[in-house]
Amino acid sequence: MAGLVGAALALFVALVVLYPFVRSRFWREESATPKPPQDGQLELDGIFSAIEELERQHRSGELLEADFQEQRSGYRQQAALLLREQEERQQKADQALEQEVRRARGVAEPPSADGAVS
Amino acid sequence: MAELGTIALWLAVGLGVYGAIGALGGQVRGSPLLSESARRAAYVLPLVLTVAILSLVGAFVGRDFQVAYVARHSSLDMPRIYTWVAFYAGNEGSLLFICLVLSALAALALALAPGETRRTLGWTAAILLTVQTFFLAVTAVMANPFETLPLAPPDGEGINPLLTHVGMFFHPPALMSGLVAAAIPLAFVMGSLIGGKTKDEWLDAARQWGLVSWALLAVGLLLGSWWAYTILGWGGFWFWDPVENAALMPWLALTAFIHSVMVQKRRGMFRMWNIVLINVAFGLALYGMFMNRGGPVPSVHSFGASTLGWVFLVFLVVGVAVPFAVFFCRFPALTSSRSLDSMLSREAAFLVNNLMLLGIAFVTLWGTLYPLLSRLFGGQEITVARPFYDQVNGPLLLGLLFVMGVGPLLPWRKATPQALRRALLLPGLAALGTVALLAGLGMHQGYALAGFGLCALVSAGIAQEWWRDVAERQRALGEGYLRAFWRRTRSNRPRYGGYVVHLAVVMVALGVLGGSLFDRQRDVLLVPGQTAEIGEYQIRYLGTVEQPFGDRTEYVSTVVVQRDGQPLTTLYPWRAFYPSQSMAATRAAIRSTPVEDLYVVPSENRADGAVVFRLVVNPMVWWMWTAGPVLVLGTLVCLWPQRRVVAVRAASPLTAQTGRQSTSG
């Protein structure tokens, strides 16, 4: 009985450990699945918390004025960058949606700058 | 059961070897498949070891005395509740437990590894799996708990009576887990260095796992002190025993590390120092295991009959030499462009704190090694006892309390006179007020006055900072105080969790000061009906009842405690004799209050019913045991995940460094 359970355990372990090789042999496409993009909101929240903490430290005298200005400026730049990325993502999503709607309505795409229709 | 356990154990050895080689090969050859397969070996190891452990526990539950380990550490009369304790009561079972804990923590560490460490995770996994393989191989080859006897004895030898205590359910597991967990921060640091990542890539992972190891050791040490206090019958809680010291030293080094690493996180300094600290902490953890498992000094805490000492000595040498070799190889790339701006800064306070902690660790190591060295070189063993540690470590511990009080109040980089006054005025006044009050009440011991004054300094500093932060938020946002407190605490968990831990340390300090400097003790011989006095208490001994059990005979005494003629309580201290082990064990009866403990323990039972009692009054020891849950709470607050952002560090004269870190501190 113990031998049987032991053999089952060994088999299970072998399957788990060797699974990456089996997967790559038979299901190559799985690893190519793209990950959904993140909207950056969590990072943005984190930056706002960091600025809040920085301001607290500045008010309580834990931080020198120059350090405070430099660090806050750094966080603001990070936040601005993230907000710009968010905006660009949103613009792309809006454009894609607009195109979908146009296609659905059968309306021709507006000509682009070089005169071509996409 | 034993067969299945053996299969699972050897399967675990195979997995460990495969995982270590696979992780190494995957990293060197750049094969993600091999790396993933190796990591999966690490993930599945805890499961396999759980099967092995369940097999051993099953053998204990079924009283399968054919298994030699079960026969040595249990008996038919052993209360079933102690089955779990019996499982790790010996070298073999405890090693198996260590294997499980290390494999589970390593699997968690690899699965939750932060993004910065991903590129070198193969090295980290290889190191962790190599350490695991060492423990697994020693267990399987030299200390196999599943070895069977040719003939099953009718009964076992029984569990060590000293282990039949509720503290034993938590104290050994916490200490063993804390010691092996020190391998995880080391593996992240070494993995990064070997992989050529010489900046701060390992910082967050090493800090988190260093904190886990530190907290486990802290809880283990506190529980061990509580166990010694209630069961060893001498009225104290810390004996400076070599094996006790062996668990204290890595804790001290880790305490230094988790403080110093905050400076690296915040200011980009102390990188090399932190690597040295984690190497030292791991080395001391290995030293602790060596002392515990067949080391040269006998102790109530060690597995005395073990022959594994030399194996652990070799592992200790390798475990110290290799990380330092890696460190020296990467030395040129580890330099930091920053230096201390002022000695009146938080980073300077952290450095002083580090030096004091290492000073205490070194003194303790010296005291632990001295008997061995004196025997080796002088031919005569000279034991170092409590007065040595008290005289040398006492002032250092007071200094540490001072730095703990002042350090968190100082600003980073440089303190201006205004900032210093604002930060230190109230805590300083609280400290001076406490000293004046106590001196006015008649306390004249310098150590005690300094100690209590410093406790007041630390507590007032924490209260002041927390109150200012909350009040400021309340004013700025118009939130209620409770909401502001909650939000403020959530906004910087490492900071406020650290405050909670510091409060726990103050509680421990109160217990140590009260119990060490103001304890009163008497040994009295009482016949039934006789009364003895200690402090304000009158202890009336009524008599002793003999209670036979299968494995022991208990002698339960009844004493009535009075104060100023008024009855307070009735206590039942007992003493038991275990014939199969030729050993007696005592259990103190303790009336514990925040003000003081009254401790009664029988040290000798005479045939005529007379009993020799040790009576002890220990002021404020209650605070020490209460500190345990507070310490755990503070650590959990520190470890609770927080949103991570790219940290911006303060200006540097040369370069600005950034890493993916949070801004806490």
Interface residues (C-beta under 8 A of the other chain):
Chain A: A2 G3 V5 G6 L9 A10 V13 V16 V17 L18 Y19 P20 F21 S24 L42 E43 D45 G46 I47 S49 A50 E52 E53 L54 R56 R59 S60 G61 E62 L63 L64 A66 D67 E70 Q71 G74 Y75 Q78
Chain B: M1 E3 L4 I7 A8 L11 L15 Y18 L33 E36 S37 R40 A41 Y43 V44 V48 V51 R346 P411 W412 R413 K414 T416 Q418 A419 R422 A423 E465 R468 D469 E472 R473 S491 N492 Q642 R643 R644 V645 V646 A647 V648 R649 A650 A651 S662 T663 S664
